[in-house]
Amino acid sequence: MLKLAWKTARSAWPALRELPLRAAVALGSAGLGEPVRPARLWKAYAIVLPIGLLACWAIPQVTWVMSPSIPAIAVRADPGHIRKGDFVMFTLSHPLAGPEPVSVTKEALCLPGERITMVERPSMQPSLQAGTRDGWYYCNGELLGISKPAGRNGQTLKHWIPAEPHIPEGMIYVGSPHPDGFDSRYYGPVAISRLTRMRKVL
């Protein structure tokens, strides 16, 4: 044990011996063994500190989109009246989304009072058993998306069946153009009170 400790100390000694010199470089010297130049340190501070403070302010303002289902990499909150096509963020609690609620970003695709239609058609996933059907969703006659009876990992998906021909007041159908998007195709419209309007940053 002592022999191992001795070998470890010997191997670490060169780095420890140079530590004061490297500290001097960090404090503004031109190189190892050179005298400290405080003016260089203050110049470095003048560059690094504003950038660091800006980053500390900016990073919490932006939410990174971890899913490829919407055409955005980063978004930020942009409070206001939600219009069709706006990005919206909300907390989703669903067994297929995981054991804990997750924050998701979608697009507002069908607004309150607009006509929502779902047509069931034979599934386009040929590997599934006969008789399986997909749901085709339309808002005022415009195709929003097509549900799938099974996810990429084989989990069963049940599509949402509208109870009335129009999106109810206070609700919005949210979704995305991505064929694998997990959205209102499966859990129906989301209450506007749960939605935060977002603006695309990247």
C-alpha positions in Angstrom: 0.0 0.0 0.0 2.8 2.4 0.9 4.7 1.5 -2.2 1.6 2.3 -4.3 1.2 5.6 -2.6 4.8 6.4 -3.2 4.6 5.6 -6.9 1.4 7.8 -7.2 3.1 10.7 -5.4 6.2 10.4 -7.7 4.1 10.4 -10.8 2.1 13.4 -9.7 5.1 15.4 -8.5 6.1 17.0 -11.9 2.5 18.3 -12.4 2.5 19.7 -8.8 5.9 21.3 -9.3 4.6 23.2 -12.3 1.4 24.2 -10.7 2.7 27.6 -9.4 4.1 28.4 -12.8 0.8 27.5 -14.5 -1.0 29.7 -12.0 1.3 32.5 -13.0 0.4 32.0 -16.7 -3.3 32.1 -15.7 -2.6 35.4 -13.9 -1.2 37.0 -17.0 2.4 35.9 -17.4 3.7 35.4 -21.0 4.7 31.8 -20.3 6.0 29.3 -17.7 8.7 31.0 -15.6 7.9 34.5 -16.9 6.9 37.3 -14.5 3.2 38.0 -13.9 1.5 40.7 -16.0 -1.7 41.8 -14.2 -2.7 44.0 -17.2 -3.1 40.9 -19.3 -5.3 39.3 -16.6 -7.6 42.4 -16.6 -7.8 42.3 -20.4 -8.9 38.7 -20.2 -11.5 39.5 -17.5 -12.8 42.3 -19.8 -13.4 39.8 -22.5 -14.5 36.7 -20.6 -16.7 38.2 -17.9 -19.2 40.0 -20.2 -19.5 36.8 -22.3 -20.0 34.7 -19.2 -22.7 37.0 -17.8 -24.5 37.1 -21.1 -24.4 33.3 -21.3 -25.8 33.1 -17.7 -28.6 35.4 -18.7 -29.4 33.9 -22.1 -29.3 30.2 -21.4 -32.3 30.1 -19.0 -34.3 32.1 -21.6 -34.0 29.4 -24.2 -35.5 25.9 -24.2 -33.7 23.4 -26.4 -36.1 21.1 -28.3 -34.9 17.5 -27.9 -37.4 16.0 -30.4 -37.1 16.1 -34.2 -40.9 16.4 -34.4 -41.0 20.1 -34.9 -38.9 22.4 -37.2 -37.0 24.1 -34.4 -33.9 23.6 -32.3 -34.4 26.2 -29.6 -37.5 28.2 -28.6 -38.2 30.8 -26.0 -41.4 31.9 -24.2 -43.3 34.6 -26.1 -46.5 35.3 -24.2 -49.5 36.4 -26.2 -52.6 35.2 -28.0 -52.0 31.8 -29.6 -52.6 31.7 -33.4 -52.6 28.8 -35.8 -49.0 27.6 -36.5 -47.5 29.0 -33.3 -45.2 26.8 -31.3 -46.7 26.0 -27.9 -45.1 24.2 -24.8 -46.9 22.3 -22.2 -46.4 19.5 -19.6 -47.5 16.1 -20.8 -48.5 13.3 -18.5 -49.0 10.0 -20.4 -47.9 6.4 -19.9 -46.2 6.4 -23.3 -44.3 9.6 -22.5 -42.7 8.0 -19.4 -43.2 7.6 -15.7 -42.8 11.4 -15.0 -44.5 14.4 -16.7 -42.4 15.8 -19.6 -42.3 19.2 -21.2 -43.1 19.1 -24.9 -43.2 21.6 -27.7 -45.8 21.3 -30.5 -47.5 23.5 -33.1 -51.1 24.8 -32.7 -52.8 23.2 -35.7 -56.5 23.4 -35.1 -58.1 26.2 -33.0 -61.4 26.4 -31.0 -64.5 26.3 -33.2 -62.6 24.9 -36.3 -63.9 21.7 -37.9 -62.0 18.6 -36.9 -62.5 15.4 -38.9 -61.0 12.0 -38.4 -61.2 9.2 -41.0 -60.1 5.7 -40.2 -58.3 3.9 -43.0 -56.5 0.5 -43.3 -53.1 0.9 -41.7 -50.1 1.8 -43.8 -47.8 -0.4 -41.6 -47.9 -3.6 -43.5 -46.2 -5.6 -40.8 -49.2 -5.3 -38.5 -52.1 -7.7 -38.3 -54.9 -7.4 -40.8 -57.7 -5.0 -39.8 -55.5 -2.5 -38.1 -56.5 1.1 -38.9 -54.9 4.5 -38.9 -56.6 7.8 -38.1 -56.4 10.6 -40.7 -57.0 14.0 -39.1 -58.2 17.0 -40.9 -58.8 20.6 -39.8 -61.3 22.4 -42.1 -60.5 19.8 -44.7 -56.7 20.2 -44.4 -54.7 17.1 -43.4 -53.0 17.6 -40.1 -51.4 14.1 -39.6 -51.9 10.4 -39.6 -51.9 8.3 -36.5 -50.0 5.0 -36.3 -51.2 1.8 -34.5 -47.7 1.1 -33.1 -44.7 3.1 -32.1 -41.1 2.7 -33.2 -40.5 0.4 -30.2 -43.6 -1.7 -31.0 -45.8 -0.2 -28.2 -49.5 -0.1 -29.1 -50.9 3.3 -30.0 -54.6 4.2 -29.8 -55.7 7.2 -31.9 -58.0 9.9 -30.5 -61.6 9.8 -31.7 -63.3 13.2 -31.7 -66.6 13.3 -29.8 -67.9 16.4 -31.7 -67.2 17.9 -35.2 -65.5 21.0 -33.9 -62.6 21.8 -31.5 -64.2 22.7 -28.2 -63.8 26.2 -26.8 -60.7 26.6 -24.6 -58.9 23.7 -26.4 -56.4 23.4 -29.2 -55.3 20.5 -31.4 -51.5 20.4 -31.2 -49.2 18.4 -33.4 -46.4 18.4 -35.9 -45.6 17.4 -39.5 -43.5 14.5 -38.3 -45.0 11.1 -39.0 -43.8 9.8 -35.6 -44.9 12.8 -33.6 -46.7 12.0 -30.3 -49.4 14.6 -30.2 -53.2 15.2 -30.3 -53.5 12.4 -32.7 -53.3 10.2 -29.6 -54.4 12.3 -26.7 -56.8 14.8 -28.2 -56.8 18.6 -27.9 -55.0 20.3 -25.0 -56.5 23.1 -22.8 -55.3 26.5 -23.8 -54.7 27.2 -20.1 -51.9 24.6 -20.1 -50.2 26.1 -23.2 -47.3 28.6 -23.3 -46.8 30.4 -26.6 -43.2 30.0 -27.8 -41.1 31.7 -30.5 -38.4 29.9 -32.6 -34.9 31.0 -31.8 -32.9 28.5 -33.8 
